[in-house]
Amino acid sequence: MVVQTAQGDEGGPEDQRAPVGALGVADLELRPALEAVLMVVDEPATEEHLARVLERPRREVALALRELSEDYTRQGRGFDLRLVAGGWRFYTRPAYADAVESFVLDGQQARLTQAALETLAVVAYRQPVSRSRVSAVRGVNCDGVMRTLLQRGLVEETGTEPETGAILYRTTNYFLERMGLRGLDELPELAPFLPEAEAVEGDSREGVPSFDVDDSGDSQTDH
């Protein structure tokens, strides 16, 4: 339904609602906010950390986490939310391990998607780098894509970030082999055009190359 303003324009103030990002963190609904944060964590997130970033009491956060975990189990989801090593994180349920393995193995034979190629480029030019920083540069959650690159042997873990403890990643010798490079110094001069993670606002993909690691000469990638 079209809403007429007093001036006759289409779309009144009620159609110009502020985006969710305009709300304060403390104003967000807690359970969806927890789910959003836990989708991008590199390591299990502690209740204290979650409470601090979401500006809520720890007891309220702890209760919401347990309720979410119970809901996922009751609904028979293929993943669950577990408290492991003092922190919370999403995990695939063991009952569906065969399905995950089949998907991963099948993916090893498939060509990398454009998202995977862009993520690989960010790792190559910003290494060593954490998942969260890769996500910041690309402007989207790269968790699943990073898992694909790890499974393909194109990236690997290389220590942790001193300030946050986040796992750092770098490209592998296999990456160099597939790219036909003798070393990282042979990468094209492109790093200066990739934005720093701290300076990124929104989706920034300028300067990200599209590497095709498929053996065939066809440069088309999956979307």
PyMOL commands that set and color helices and strands:
alter all, ss='L'
color gray80, all
select helices_A, chain A and resi 13-15+20-22+25-27+30-38+47-54+58-74+94-109+114-126+131-138+143-152+173-179+184-186+191-193+197-199
alter helices_A, ss='H'
color red, helices_A
select strands_A, chain A and resi 79-84+87-92+129-130+155-160+167-171
alter strands_A, ss='S'
color yellow, strands_A
deselect
rebuild
show_as cartoon
